[in-house]
């Protein structure tokens, strides 16, 4: 029995690129830490403890404490919950909208293609952080502004990727055969073409999550992101920058968490790309 499972594991490792396995393992470890640490720790991520302020890493506080005496390990983990959930939640709707728009533009061409191309070109020409400022002025800072900003801008990269892949397949013989056999356009789009272009869209999704996380952290750093006292990696980095020369852990450790997530997502993207090339 043991040899049977060992053989299955070896077959799985042979099929999955090592970069994908490493990236998934690292991301799973980060997510588990973000879930478990705040649940089991005796420290509250937002409760102030002034007598414990700016303590260096120790057994009691493995990541040290910040300028308000809050345990940084718990705050980094709690901020991971917020930023990772925001990263995934903000990305999903633009992914769906962009994929559908790209399918329609690539399959039909003509005026749908021209409208989507014109709209995406106009939005790309608009400075991103200026749009963030405008949305923040209208809706206020916080999660709502982040969601609306990325909803406006985020679908473009998926639409362009899927449009190009769909246009290259729209004239294929098997697509013409499906039309002759009486398949509807909706059936051809979502049952025939979508499975063939979805892998490219997913690779772009994983890669774009890295850029999205950096943007979320940057907005938090600028004070346009998640509102205090909710923990956020960008806000934590900004709070600790004045102590960077003497209390390096306050900013460095939240920044290290961002880097680790970026590495995990980059490894997953590389692994998915390797799998697509093998297929």
N, C-alpha and C positions, 0 to 999 in steps of 0.2 A: 504493500500500500504506500509506504513512504517513497519508494522508487518511482511509483506512478505519479505522485504529486510532484516529485522533484523533476520528472520529465516534463510535466505540464508547465512548471515554472520556467524551465529552460526554453521551452517552445515560446512561451509568452515573452521572455526577455529577448529572444531572437527576433520576434516580430516587432516589438516596440523599441524605438531608438533609445539609447541610454540617456540622451538629453531630455527626452520626454519623461522617462521614469524619474530622473533626478529632479526635474522641475515640479512634477506632481507631488513627489515626496516632500520637497521643501515647502511648497505651498500648503500641503496638508498639515505639516508641522506648524506653520505660522497660524493657520486657521484654528487648529486645535488649541494652540497657546492663547489665542485671542478669546476663545470660548471658555477655556478651563481656568486660566489664571484669575480673572476677576471673580469667578464663581467660588473659588476655594480660598482666596486671599482674605486675611482679616482686615485689610485696608480698603477704605472707600476711595475710589479714583477722584472724587471731587471734594472730599472733606479736607479742610485745612488743618494743619498741625504746626503752628508757627514755631514752637520750641524745637521741632525736628527739621527746620528749613536747611536746605543746601548741604545735607549730609552726604559724604562720599559713599560709593558702593560698599556694602558690608553684608554680613550674614542676615541681619534684620531687614535690610533694604538692598537687595542684590544689584539694583540699578541706581541706588542712591535716592535722594529726594530733591524736589524742586524748590523754588523760592518761597513757596507757601507750605512747605513741609509735606507735600503729598508724595506717596510712594510712586516712583517712576516706573517700576516694573508693571504695576497694576495699571497705571495710566497709559503706558505704551500698548499694553494688551487691550485695554478698553477702547483706546483710539483706533486700534486695528479693527475692532468690531465695526466701528462707525465708518471708517474710511473704506474698508473692503466691501462692506454692504453697500455703501454709496457708489463705489466704483462699479459693482455688478448691476445694481438697480438702475443707475443712470445710463448704462450702456445698452441695456436690453431693448428699449423702445426705439432708439435710433438704429440699432441693428436690424430690427424687424422692418422699420419704415424704409431704410436704405436698401435692404435686400429686395423688398417688393418693388420699389421704384426702379432699381437696376434691372430686375427681370422684365418689367414692362417696357422700359426704354430700350433694352437690348433686343427684345423679341420683336417689337413693333417698329422701332426706328421712327422716322418721320417726326410729327409734331410732339409726341410724348418725349422723344429723345431730346428735341430742341428745348422744350420747356424745362426738363430736369437739368440739362447742361447749363442753360442760362441761369437758372436759380442757384445751382451749386457754384457757378463762377462768380455770381454776385455776392454770395455769402462768404466765399473764400477771400474775396477782396476786402471784406470788412475785418478790421483788426479784432482779434479774439478778445483781448482783455478790455478793449473799449466796449465791446458788446457785453462783457461781464459787468462793467461799470454801469451801463445803461439798464441792464436787467436788475442789478442790485438797487439802482435808484428807484425803479418802478415797484419791485416786489420786496425790497429789503434784503439784507444779507441773510445767508442761511441756505438750507438744503433746497428750498423752492427755487431760489435764484440759480443754484448750480444745475438743478434738473432742467430748468427752462433753457439755460444757455447751451447745454450739451444736446438738448433736444433740437434746438435750432441748427447747430453746427455739426453734430456728431454723425448724422445719417449720410453725409456727403461721401465720405471715404468708402462706405459700404456700397452706396449706389454706383459709384464709379467702378469699383472692382467688379461687382456683379454684372454691370452693364457690359463691360468689355468681354467678360467670360461668356455671357449669354449671347452677345452678338456673334461671337466666333462659332457658336453651335447652332444658331437659329437657321442657318442655311444647310445644315447637314442632311444627308439622305434619310436618316432615321426620323428626323423631325418632319420632313416632307411626307414620309410614309405614314406617320401618325395623323397628319392632316387628311391624307387620302382615305385613311381608314375611318374617318369621321370623329376623331378625338376633338373635343372642344379646346379652345385656346387655354382655358383655365387648367384643364387636365394636362396639356402639354407643358404649360409653365410650371405647375407645382408638382406634377408627378414624374415628368420626364427631364425637364431642364434644371429645376431646383436641386435635385440630388447631385447633379453633375457640377454645379457651381458652388454648392454650399461649403465644401471643404476650403475653398479659397476665402470665402467670406468669414469662416470661423478662424482661419489663420490671421486674417486682418483684425478680427475681433480681439484675439489674444494680444496681438501687437499693440492695438490701439488702447487696450486697458492700461498698458504701461504709461503711455502719454496721458491718459485720463487721470491716473493716480497722481502723476507729477503735477498736473493742473489742479487737482483737488488740494494737494498739499500746498501748492503755490498760493492758491486762493486763501487757504487758512493762514498762511504766513502773512499775506497782505491784509488780513482782517475782513475778507469778503466771503469766507467759507462758512464752516460750521460755527455756530455761535457758542461762546463760553456760557456755562462751565462744562459743556460736553467736551470730553477729550478729543483732540484732533492732532495728528502728527504735525501738520503745518503750524498750528497755533503753538504747540509745544516747542518747536524749533525756534519760532520767533520769540517766545517767552525767555528762552535760555541764551539768546545771542549776546546779551549784555554780560553774561557770566562765562562766556566761552573760554577766555584766557585762564580763568582760575577754577571754574566748575564745569569742565568739559562735558560731563555726562548729561547735563540738562538738555542740551541740544543734540549732541552726537548720537545718543542712543535712539531717540525717535527717528533721526535721519538714517541710522543703520537699518532700522526696521523697513523704511521705505526702499532702501537699496536691496534688501533681501527679497522683498516682494517683486521688485523689478527684475532681479536675477531669475527668480522662479518663473515668472511669466515669459521672460525671454527664452529660457530653456524649453518651456512648453511650446512656444511658437516655433522654435527651431526643430523640435521633435515632430510636431505636426507637419511642418514643411517637408521634412525628410520622408515621412510616411506618404505624403501626397506624391512626391517624386518617385517613390518606389511603386506606387499603385499603377 
